[in-house]
Amino acid sequence: MTPLTQDSAEVLAIEALSWLVGNDDLLPVFLGATGATEGDIRQRAKDPEFLASVLDFLLMDDAWIQAFCASEDYGPDFPVRARAALPGGADVNWT
């Protein structure tokens, strides 16, 4: 499995953010869970750390990942691969 570049990961995360914004049921859950506001979404939509939080949120529920991937025609592994390419996404080494 080829790792995604940070640029590719940011594009996927922006698409995920757009998908969230268009989801009337899930957007309020995202805002509540992250503490973000609609203004934050507009101001930070290109901030890699904010985009990482979008993917962190989506990765909390398989149904959300499946719905996003189906709507954007991504394989189900792409969001986790994108998350790994963004700040704070490196695998944790516990040894």
C-alpha positions as CSV (number, residue, x, y, z in Angstrom):
1,M,0.0,0.0,0.0
2,T,1.5,3.3,-1.2
3,P,1.4,6.1,1.4
4,L,-0.4,9.2,0.4
5,T,1.4,12.5,0.2
6,Q,0.4,15.3,2.5
7,D,-1.1,17.2,-0.4
8,S,-3.2,14.2,-1.5
9,A,-4.3,13.7,2.1
10,E,-5.3,17.4,2.4
11,V,-7.4,17.1,-0.7
12,L,-9.2,14.0,0.7
13,A,-9.7,15.8,4.0
14,I,-11.2,18.9,2.3
15,E,-13.6,16.6,0.5
16,A,-14.5,15.0,3.8
17,L,-15.1,18.4,5.3
18,S,-17.3,19.3,2.4
19,W,-19.2,16.1,2.8
20,L,-19.7,16.8,6.5
21,V,-20.9,20.4,5.8
22,G,-23.5,18.9,3.4
23,N,-24.7,16.4,6.0
24,D,-27.3,18.1,8.1
25,D,-27.4,15.3,10.7
26,L,-23.7,14.8,11.1
27,L,-22.4,18.4,11.0
28,P,-23.8,19.4,14.4
29,V,-22.2,16.2,15.9
30,F,-18.9,17.2,14.4
31,L,-19.2,20.8,15.7
32,G,-20.1,19.5,19.1
33,A,-17.4,16.9,19.3
34,T,-14.6,19.2,18.1
35,G,-15.8,22.5,19.6
36,A,-15.4,24.0,16.1
37,T,-17.7,26.7,14.8
38,E,-19.0,27.2,11.3
39,G,-16.6,30.2,11.2
40,D,-13.7,27.8,12.1
41,I,-14.7,25.7,9.1
42,R,-14.4,28.6,6.7
43,Q,-11.2,30.0,8.3
44,R,-9.4,26.7,8.8
45,A,-10.5,24.6,5.8
46,K,-6.9,24.5,4.5
47,D,-5.2,24.1,7.9
48,P,-3.6,20.6,7.9
49,E,-4.2,20.2,11.7
50,F,-7.8,21.1,11.4
51,L,-8.2,18.8,8.4
52,A,-6.6,16.0,10.6
53,S,-9.3,16.6,13.2
54,V,-12.0,16.2,10.4
55,L,-10.5,12.8,9.6
56,D,-10.1,11.9,13.3
57,F,-13.8,12.6,13.7
58,L,-14.9,10.5,10.7
59,L,-12.7,7.6,11.7
60,M,-14.7,7.3,15.0
61,D,-17.5,5.5,13.2
62,D,-17.3,2.9,10.4
63,A,-20.7,3.9,9.1
64,W,-19.5,7.5,8.6
65,I,-16.4,6.3,6.8
66,Q,-18.4,4.0,4.6
67,A,-20.9,6.7,3.7
68,F,-18.2,9.2,2.9
69,C,-16.1,6.8,0.8
70,A,-19.2,5.6,-1.1
71,S,-20.2,9.2,-1.9
72,E,-16.7,10.1,-3.1
73,D,-15.8,6.8,-4.7
74,Y,-12.9,6.1,-2.4
75,G,-11.7,2.8,-1.0
76,P,-12.4,2.4,2.7
77,D,-8.7,2.5,3.5
78,F,-8.2,6.0,2.0
79,P,-9.3,8.1,5.0
80,V,-6.9,6.3,7.4
81,R,-4.1,6.5,4.9
82,A,-4.8,10.2,4.5
83,R,-4.9,10.7,8.3
84,A,-1.4,9.1,8.6
85,A,-0.1,11.7,6.1
86,L,-1.3,14.7,8.1
87,P,0.2,16.2,11.3
88,G,0.0,13.8,14.2
89,G,-0.9,10.9,12.1
90,A,2.2,8.8,12.3
91,D,1.8,5.4,13.8
92,V,2.5,5.3,17.5
93,N,5.4,3.0,18.4
94,W,4.8,1.7,21.9
95,T,8.2,-0.1,22.2
